[in-house]
Amino acid sequence: MSAVLHNAVLAVDDADTSDAEETASDDNVSLPRRRTTADHDTNATYLERLYAMLEECTPSVATWTRGGTAFIVLDPRALELSYLPQYFKSAKFDSFCRLLNSYRFQKVKVDTTAFEFSHPEFVRGLGRNVGTIGRRRRVRKLHSRAIEVMTDSEVCSTIVDVISFVHTMRAELDETKAIVQSMLAQDSRDK
């Protein structure tokens, strides 16, 4: 029973220690950001700063694609040296790529040094939409030690919480399915 419960209990880890300054809550609460010498809004979200960086970036380093639905980093080294330190805590291109991945950006290697990144909601001219892009959350298991030191009543309480959570998730899933069905029905009527 303890092993089953151990595998069932999960914790959401919203913080990513490598990108701590980019983590913001979903309540639009501004977290302290590191100060930069440039005149950039240090309280802006990660994606707002990315958007601003792309608007100011030299086209030979990084630029929007012709349609504005993606951006291309043509010179990752120059981006590391000139732009990333101005806008973000981490100035490494690999960290930049990892964080974009956590926001579900698609990365395509264009050639040996150029990379294209795209996200359906991250579009040139629609900077106000970046707030709709959510960051992927990591889920990790609790240490087995935590289960071993729980009393029987705590284990029972945890099971009740897990069951309640499952019921809530099922209700939300049913609601989402209903919305999708409604949208599909509306779409078929519009055609």
N, C-alpha and C positions, 0 to 999 in steps of 0.2 A: 504494500500500500504506500509506503514511504517513497519508493522509487517512482510509482505512478504519479503521486502528488508532486514530487520533485520535477518531473518532466512536464507537468501541467502548469506549474507556477512560472510565470514570465514577468519580466520587468521591462518597461520601456526606458531606454537610455537616450534621452534627447540631446545630451551633451556629447560633443565630439572634441576631445581634448586637443586635437591637432588644429582645430579651427574654432577655438573658443570665442574669438571676437566676432565671428559671423553668426553665432547662435543667438536667436531672438525668440521671444515667446510668441505664441499665437494671439496674445491679448494686445498686440500693438504697443507693448511697453518697451520703451527705449532702454537698451542696455548700454552701459558705458563702452565706448569704443576707444581704440588707441588714437592718440592725436597724431596728426601728420603736419608737416610743414606746408603742404599745399593747401589751397583754399577749397577743400572738398568737405562735404557734409559728413562728419565723422559719426553721426547718429543714423545715417542712412543704412538700409538693409544691404546685405551682400549683393543682391541682384540690382538694386538701385545704383550701387557703386560700380558694378560691372557695366551697367548701361551707360553711366556717365563716362567711364574709362573708354568705352568704345567710341563715344561721341568725340572725345578729345584725342584719341590715339592716332598716331601717324599711320596713314594707309599702308606703308611698307612694313609695318609691324603687325597690326591687326585692323581689320575692317569688316564692315557688314557685307554680306553677299549682295548681288545686284537686286534681288527681290526683297531684301531686308528680312528674310525669314531665318537667317543664320548669320554667324560671323566666322571669319577665318583668321587664325593666328598664323601669319606668314613667317615671323621671326621670333620663336619662343625665347631665345636668349636675350634679345633686345627687350622683349616684354618683361622678362625677369629683372633686367637691370634698370629700365626706365619707368615702367608703369606700375607693375605689381606693388612695389614698395610704397608708392604714393597712395594707393587705394586700399590695400589689404595688409593684414599683419604678416602673413606668409608671403615671401617673395619668390617662392619656388614654383616653377611651372607645373611640376608633378602634383603639388598640393592644390594648385589652381584647378587642374584637371579632375582631381579626386572630389573636390568640393562641387564642381559643376555636375559631376556624376551623381552626387547626393541630391541634387535638384532635378535629376532625371534628364539632363541634357544628353543628347546623342553626340558621340564623338566619331568623326571620320577622318582617317589619315589621308590627306590630299596628295602629298608626296613625301619625300624623306624628312622634310622639316616642317611642312605646313599641316595644320589641323583645322577642321571645320567643326563647329559646335552648333547644335540647333535644339530648340524646344518650341512646341507649338504656341506657347503663350509669350515667348520672348521674341518680340518683333520690333524692328526699327520703326519709330514713329508712334509706338504704343507703349511708351515707358510706364504709363500709369497701370498697365496690366501686370507688371512684375510682382505686385503684391498677391496675385492669385496663385503664384507658383509656390507650392509647398515643398519642404525639405523631407526627404525620406528619413524615417526613424529606424534606428537599429533596435532590434529586440535581442535580449540576452537572457539566459537562464540564471536564476539565483543559484548561489553556491549551495551544494547539498548540505553543508553544515547548518544552514539556517533552518532546514526542515528537521534535522536531528534534534535541535535544541527546543523545538516548539512543544508546548503542552498539547494534550489531546483536544482541549477546548479551542486552542489557537488553530490547530489543524482543521477542526470542524468549521470554525469561522472562515478560514481560508477557502475551504471547499465551497461554502455557501457563497462567498464573494466570487469565486470562479464561475459557479453555476449562474449567478446573477449576471455576470459579465457576458457569458455565452448567450443568455436570453436577450440581453440588450443588443448584442451583435446580430443575433438572428432577426430581431425586430428591425434594426437598421438595414440589414440586407434585404428583407422583404419590402421595406419602404423604397430602397434604391431600385429594386427590380420593378416595382410599380411605376416609378418615375421613368425608367428606361422604356417600359412597355407603352406608357403614355406618349413619350417622345416618338417612339417608332410608329405608333398609330397616327399621330399628328403628321409625321413625315410622309406616311403613305397617303394620307388624305390630301396633302399639299401637292402631291405629284399628279 
